[in-house]
Amino acid sequence: MSDRLQQLAIFVRTVETGSFSKVAREFGLSQPSVSRTVAALEQRLGVKLMTRTTRQLALTDAGEALLARAREALASVDDAENAARGADRLTGTLRVALSTPFGSRQVVPLLPGFLERQPELSVELLMSDRYENLIAEGADLALRLGEQADSGFVTRKLASTRRLFIASPSYIARRGTPMTLAELTRHDLVGRERDGPSWSAVREGRPEVQAVTPRVRTSSAAGLVACAAAGLGIGIASFWMCADELASGRVVELLGNYRLEPVTAYVVFPDGRRPSQKARAFADYLRQALARA
């Protein structure tokens, strides 16, 4: 990378992360080197780009103007180089933010096929059970489940899968099989912390709603499936999250004559920048792979 592009890249990431030390780690530099690079950029342009205190960085008007154009310029350079190499020769590092359960169960098994197509590309998985700040984390895209709030981010639908009622065979043998949604009141239930006070489903085209009080609550989808497999009660999970347990017989589907609202996976691109070619290529690959799965 030329000195001028390096300066722009360091400036952009400094603004996005708000941290000289974090940018230093990303670029393999010392913190003073990052500070000197930003100062050199300001000197070359003859303007003050940001004000720096011990607690925060604040952009000047000139800094705001440069940030938008710098992002565009860096994305254009990246796309131009990849276009010259060809769509099958993407390079660099693709950073993907995603939840640990969905990433482990659905995305990681699909990665070998993508990396076979892109032998010069590296992938960094930012796996967490909380939503990351995509810009601060330097992510090229995020994979998220469920309807997305209007955050200004660029969001595209990847795929949907059904949700189902599950329980372990040992639980069913001990407590019996419910035949209707209303019968769940006589069973132990496993729910998510964010669930509301009722479960709803459709049977023969008619919606039904049942008030529920889960005996066990968990903050994660993987935890819910684990609780159901352990015989703690009946829960609701997406097929993506319980496919392995269903295949092995550790859980079985209940109330199969009911239909629950499906869950949808979305790809989310950071706002303020054009999605990179490698991010678009990965999103397209995932869309096709999840549809086949």
C-alpha positions in Angstrom: 0.0 0.0 0.0 1.4 3.4 -0.9 2.2 5.9 1.8 -0.8 8.1 0.8 -3.3 5.2 0.9 -1.8 4.0 4.1 -2.3 7.4 5.6 -5.9 7.4 4.5 -6.5 3.9 5.8 -5.0 4.7 9.2 -7.0 7.9 9.4 -10.3 6.1 8.6 -9.7 3.3 11.1 -8.7 5.8 13.8 -12.0 7.6 13.3 -14.0 4.4 13.3 -12.4 2.8 16.3 -11.7 6.0 18.3 -8.5 4.4 19.4 -4.8 4.8 18.3 -3.8 1.7 20.1 -6.5 -0.5 18.4 -5.4 0.8 15.0 -1.8 0.1 15.9 -2.6 -3.5 16.6 -4.6 -3.8 13.3 -1.7 -2.4 11.2 1.1 -4.0 13.2 2.5 -0.6 14.1 3.3 1.2 17.4 0.8 3.6 18.8 3.2 6.6 18.3 3.6 5.6 14.6 -0.2 5.7 14.2 -0.3 9.2 15.8 2.6 10.4 13.6 0.8 9.1 10.5 -2.3 11.0 11.2 -0.2 14.1 12.0 1.7 13.7 8.7 -1.6 13.5 6.8 -2.8 16.7 8.4 0.5 18.4 7.6 0.4 17.2 4.0 -3.2 18.5 3.6 -2.6 21.7 5.6 -5.7 21.2 7.7 -6.7 19.9 11.1 -8.7 16.7 10.7 -9.4 15.8 14.3 -9.1 17.1 17.9 -7.6 14.6 20.3 -8.1 14.5 24.1 -7.2 11.8 26.6 -10.8 10.5 26.3 -12.0 10.9 22.8 -11.4 11.9 19.2 -13.6 14.5 17.4 -13.6 15.2 13.7 -13.3 18.8 12.4 -15.4 19.8 9.3 -12.4 19.0 7.2 -12.1 15.6 8.8 -15.7 14.9 8.1 -15.3 15.8 4.5 -12.2 13.6 4.1 -13.7 10.6 5.9 -16.5 10.1 3.4 -14.2 10.5 0.4 -11.4 8.4 1.9 -13.8 5.5 2.5 -14.9 5.7 -1.1 -11.3 5.8 -2.3 -10.2 2.9 -0.3 -13.2 0.8 -1.4 -12.6 1.7 -5.0 -8.9 0.7 -4.8 -9.8 -2.6 -3.2 -12.5 -3.3 -5.8 -10.2 -2.3 -8.7 -7.4 -4.6 -7.6 -9.8 -7.5 -7.1 -11.5 -6.8 -10.5 -8.1 -7.0 -12.1 -7.3 -10.4 -10.4 -10.8 -11.8 -11.2 -13.7 -12.7 -9.1 -12.0 -16.0 -8.1 -8.9 -14.3 -6.8 -10.0 -12.1 -4.0 -7.3 -11.2 -1.5 -6.9 -9.6 1.9 -8.9 -10.4 5.0 -12.7 -10.7 5.2 -14.0 -9.8 8.7 -17.4 -11.2 9.6 -19.4 -10.4 12.7 -21.9 -13.1 13.8 -23.4 -14.8 16.8 -21.5 -17.8 18.2 -24.3 -20.4 17.9 -25.3 -19.5 14.3 -21.7 -19.1 13.3 -20.6 -22.5 14.8 -23.6 -24.5 13.5 -24.3 -22.9 10.1 -21.6 -20.6 8.8 -18.4 -22.5 9.8 -19.4 -25.7 8.0 -19.9 -23.7 4.8 -16.6 -21.9 5.0 -14.5 -24.6 3.4 -16.4 -24.4 0.1 -16.0 -20.6 0.0 -12.3 -20.6 0.8 -11.7 -23.3 -1.8 -12.9 -20.8 -4.3 -10.9 -18.0 -2.8 -7.4 -19.5 -2.0 -5.8 -16.0 -1.5 -8.5 -14.7 0.9 -8.3 -15.0 4.8 -11.4 -14.9 7.0 -11.6 -13.4 10.5 -14.8 -14.4 12.4 -15.8 -11.9 15.1 -18.0 -14.4 17.0 -20.0 -13.0 19.9 -23.4 -13.4 21.6 -23.8 -9.6 21.5 -24.2 -7.3 18.5 -20.9 -5.8 17.6 -20.3 -2.2 16.4 -19.5 -3.1 12.8 -17.6 0.0 12.0 -15.5 0.0 15.3 -14.8 -3.7 14.9 -13.7 -3.2 11.3 -16.2 -5.8 10.1 -16.9 -6.1 6.4 -20.4 -7.5 7.1 -22.5 -9.1 9.9 -24.8 -12.0 9.9 -27.8 -11.6 12.1 -31.0 -13.5 12.8 -34.5 -12.0 13.1 -36.0 -8.8 11.8 -33.6 -5.9 11.8 -34.4 -2.5 13.1 -34.0 0.4 10.7 -30.5 1.4 11.7 -29.4 2.9 8.5 -27.3 -0.1 7.7 -27.6 -1.9 4.3 -29.5 -5.1 5.1 -30.2 -8.0 2.7 -32.1 -11.2 3.3 -30.1 -14.4 3.1 -32.4 -17.3 3.9 -35.2 -18.4 6.2 -35.8 -21.6 8.2 -38.7 -23.0 10.2 -39.0 -23.0 14.0 -40.4 -26.0 15.8 -41.3 -27.3 19.3 -38.7 -29.7 20.6 -38.1 -31.9 23.7 -35.9 -34.9 24.6 -37.3 -38.4 24.3 -36.6 -38.9 28.0 -38.8 -35.9 28.8 -41.6 -37.2 26.6 -41.4 -40.7 28.1 -41.7 -39.1 31.6 -44.3 -36.4 31.0 -46.2 -37.5 27.8 -46.7 -35.8 24.4 -48.8 -32.6 24.2 -51.3 -32.6 21.3 -52.4 -28.9 21.5 -50.8 -25.6 22.3 -53.2 -25.4 25.4 -51.7 -28.6 26.8 -48.3 -26.9 27.2 -49.6 -25.4 30.5 -49.2 -28.9 32.0 -45.6 -29.2 30.9 -42.2 -27.8 31.9 -41.1 -25.2 29.3 -37.7 -23.8 28.3 -37.8 -20.2 27.0 -35.5 -17.4 26.0 -35.0 -14.4 28.3 -36.3 -12.1 25.6 -39.5 -14.1 24.9 -42.8 -12.5 25.7 -45.5 -14.0 28.1 -47.1 -16.1 25.4 -46.3 -18.5 22.5 -48.3 -18.3 19.3 -48.6 -20.7 16.4 -51.0 -21.6 13.5 -53.0 -24.8 13.2 -55.1 -25.6 10.1 -54.9 -21.9 9.2 -56.1 -20.6 12.5 -53.8 -18.7 14.9 -53.6 -19.8 18.5 -52.0 -18.0 21.5 -51.1 -19.6 24.8 -49.8 -17.8 27.9 -46.6 -19.5 29.1 -44.3 -19.4 32.2 -41.1 -21.2 31.3 -39.5 -23.1 34.2 -36.0 -22.5 32.7 -34.9 -19.4 30.8 -31.7 -19.0 28.9 -30.1 -16.1 27.0 -29.0 -18.1 24.0 -30.5 -20.3 21.4 -27.8 -22.9 21.8 -28.5 -22.9 25.5 -32.2 -23.5 24.9 -31.5 -26.5 22.7 -29.0 -27.9 25.3 -31.7 -27.5 28.0 -34.3 -29.3 25.9 -31.8 -32.1 25.0 -31.1 -32.5 28.7 -34.8 -33.2 29.5 -35.6 -29.9 31.2 -38.7 -29.3 29.2 -40.3 -28.2 25.9 -38.8 -25.3 23.9 -39.0 -23.6 20.6 -35.9 -23.5 18.3 -35.1 -22.9 14.7 -34.1 -25.8 12.6 -30.7 -24.2 12.1 -30.0 -24.5 15.8 -31.3 -28.0 16.5 -30.6 -29.9 13.2 -27.8 -31.9 14.8 -29.9 -32.8 17.8 -32.8 -33.9 15.7 -30.6 -36.0 13.4 -29.0 -37.8 16.4 -32.3 -38.3 18.2 -31.4 -36.2 21.2 -34.5 -34.1 20.6 -37.7 -34.8 18.7 -40.3 -32.5 17.2 -43.6 -32.0 18.9 -46.9 -30.4 17.8 -46.0 -31.0 14.2 -49.4 -29.9 13.0 -48.6 -26.4 14.2 -46.7 -23.8 12.2 -44.5 -21.2 14.0 -43.2 -18.0 12.5 -40.0 -18.8 10.6 -36.6 -17.1 11.5 -34.7 -15.2 8.8 -31.0 -14.6 8.5 -29.8 -11.3 7.2 -26.5 -9.9 6.0 -25.8 -6.4 7.3 -23.2 -4.1 5.8 -21.8 -1.2 7.7 -23.3 2.2 6.8 -21.2 5.0 5.4 -19.3 2.8 3.0 -19.9 0.7 -0.1 -19.7 -3.1 0.6 -16.4 -4.5 -0.6 -16.3 -7.0 -3.4 -15.2 -9.7 -1.0 -18.1 -9.0 1.3 -20.5 -9.1 -1.6 -19.0 -12.4 -2.8 -19.3 -14.0 0.6 -22.9 -12.8 1.0 -23.8 -14.3 -2.4 -22.1 -17.6 -1.6 -23.9 -17.8 1.8 -27.3 -17.1 0.2 -26.9 -19.9 -2.3 -25.4 -22.3 0.3 -28.1 -21.7 2.9 -30.8 -22.1 0.3 -29.4 -25.6 -0.6 -29.0 -26.6 3.0 
